[in-house]
Amino acid sequence: MSSKALILIDIQNDYFSNGRWPLDGMEGAAANAARLLAAARECGHLVIHVRHEFESADSPFFAPGSTGAFIHDTVRPAQGEPVLLKHKVNAFLDTSLGVILEQHGIRRLIIAGAMSHMCIDSAVRAAADLGYEVQVAHDACATLALTFGEQTVSAAQVQGAAMAALAFAFASVHSTDSLLEHQALSD
């Protein structure tokens, strides 16, 4: 049995260009996530899909039951792949993610998805705190520009800062090509 899992977080319709909360480069990130997904399936690794829904219907995106909250077709779950619903930023908080990983003897994770500075950051930090070995596919993650006070921070800068922080102490951060070329998905 494999000790590795691919976790795809919040690759949902509302984050794409025609959604309610589009992210910079989401289409490219999803295409890379799909490549990782195909490789994980080929290697027989556990694949877990995580999707976010806010609990209020008047949320700005991911409204309960909305089409925007569905997982995007690019990474559509296959039969038997767990799909976890979360209502908080951290994919481990109030979900069965930890239990599923434990049941499958998983100790190594590859994580991709959105938003880099929020749900990816939170899940990677939680996983590292729980003792998992974590790899992040930086180009299979997406984010958006942010404003703090009078300063607007570009999506590229947000992405760079998020990945640099994760690489400093929580995960190894690689491109999709690097992960696939170095057979990171093989055991």
GILINGI-V973680 format. One record per residue. N is the residue number from 1. RES is the residue in one letter. NEAR is the number of other ideal C-beta (glycine too) atoms within 8 Angstrom. D_CENTER is the distance of its C-alpha to the mean C-alpha in Angstrom with 2 decimals. Layout:
BEGIN
N/RES/NEAR/D_CENTER  N/RES/NEAR/D_CENTER
END
This chain:
BEGIN
1/M/4/23.22  2/S/10/20.10  3/S/8/18.68  4/K/14/15.29  5/A/15/12.19  6/L/16/9.12  7/I/15/6.21  8/L/14/4.20  9/I/13/3.02  10/D/11/5.92  11/I/16/6.98  12/Q/15/10.34  13/N/11/13.79  14/D/13/14.54  15/Y/16/12.26  16/F/12/14.38  17/S/6/17.83  18/N/4/19.74  19/G/12/17.66  20/R/7/18.54  21/W/10/16.07  22/P/12/15.48  23/L/14/13.35  24/D/11/14.90  25/G/8/14.08  26/M/13/11.59  27/E/8/13.73  28/G/9/13.68  29/A/17/9.97  30/A/15/9.84  31/A/9/12.92  32/N/13/11.58  33/A/17/8.68  34/A/10/11.75  35/R/11/13.74  36/L/18/11.60  37/L/12/11.68  38/A/8/15.43  39/A/10/16.04  40/A/13/14.47  41/R/10/16.56  42/E/6/19.53  43/C/11/19.39  44/G/5/19.21  45/H/11/16.16  46/L/12/14.57  47/V/15/11.55  48/I/15/9.84  49/H/13/8.34  50/V/17/7.57  51/R/13/9.17  52/H/12/10.85  53/E/12/14.57  54/F/10/16.90  55/E/6/20.11  56/S/7/22.41  57/A/5/23.33  58/D/4/24.11  59/S/9/20.63  60/P/4/19.83  61/F/12/16.90  62/F/12/15.27  63/A/13/18.81  64/P/9/19.48  65/G/5/20.31  66/S/9/19.88  67/T/5/18.93  68/G/12/16.46  69/A/15/14.49  70/F/9/14.40  71/I/11/11.65  72/H/12/12.60  73/D/4/15.11  74/T/9/13.55  75/V/13/11.31  76/R/7/13.72  77/P/9/13.75  78/A/7/16.87  79/Q/4/19.46  80/G/3/18.91  81/E/9/15.12  82/P/8/14.14  83/V/10/12.54  84/L/13/12.12  85/L/8/13.09  86/K/13/12.52  87/H/8/14.74  88/K/6/13.71  89/V/6/11.14  90/N/10/10.72  91/A/14/9.19  92/F/10/12.24  93/L/9/14.74  94/D/5/16.93  95/T/11/14.98  96/S/6/15.99  97/L/12/12.94  98/G/9/15.31  99/V/7/18.10  100/I/12/16.49  101/L/13/15.53  102/E/8/19.09  103/Q/6/20.73  104/H/9/19.44  105/G/7/20.34  106/I/13/16.95  107/R/8/17.08  108/R/11/14.77  109/L/14/10.99  110/I/17/8.95  111/I/16/5.29  112/A/17/3.58  113/G/15/2.84  114/A/16/5.16  115/M/12/7.48  116/S/14/7.80  117/H/11/10.83  118/M/9/9.97  119/C/15/7.12  120/I/18/5.33  121/D/12/9.06  122/S/11/10.09  123/A/15/8.14  124/V/14/9.11  125/R/10/12.52  126/A/12/13.06  127/A/14/12.37  128/A/12/14.74  129/D/6/17.16  130/L/8/17.30  131/G/5/18.26  132/Y/11/15.46  133/E/6/15.42  134/V/14/12.04  135/Q/14/11.22  136/V/17/8.66  137/A/16/9.05  138/H/11/9.96  139/D/9/11.05  140/A/13/8.03  141/C/16/6.62  142/A/15/8.98  143/T/14/11.06  144/L/11/14.71  145/A/9/18.06  146/L/8/19.10  147/T/7/22.64  148/F/5/24.15  149/G/4/27.85  150/E/2/29.48  151/Q/6/26.90  152/T/6/24.28  153/V/10/21.54  154/S/7/20.28  155/A/11/16.69  156/A/7/17.36  157/Q/8/18.66  158/V/15/15.86  159/Q/15/13.39  160/G/8/16.00  161/A/10/16.62  162/A/14/13.09  163/M/13/12.74  164/A/8/16.39  165/A/10/16.09  166/L/15/13.40  167/A/10/15.55  168/F/6/18.63  169/A/5/18.22  170/F/11/14.94  171/A/12/13.48  172/S/7/14.65  173/V/9/13.03  174/H/12/13.94  175/S/8/14.02  176/T/13/13.14  177/D/6/16.93  178/S/9/17.57  179/L/14/15.35  180/L/12/17.09  181/E/6/20.46  182/H/7/20.54  183/Q/6/19.51  184/A/10/16.75  185/L/13/15.90  186/S/5/19.52  187/D/5/20.96
END
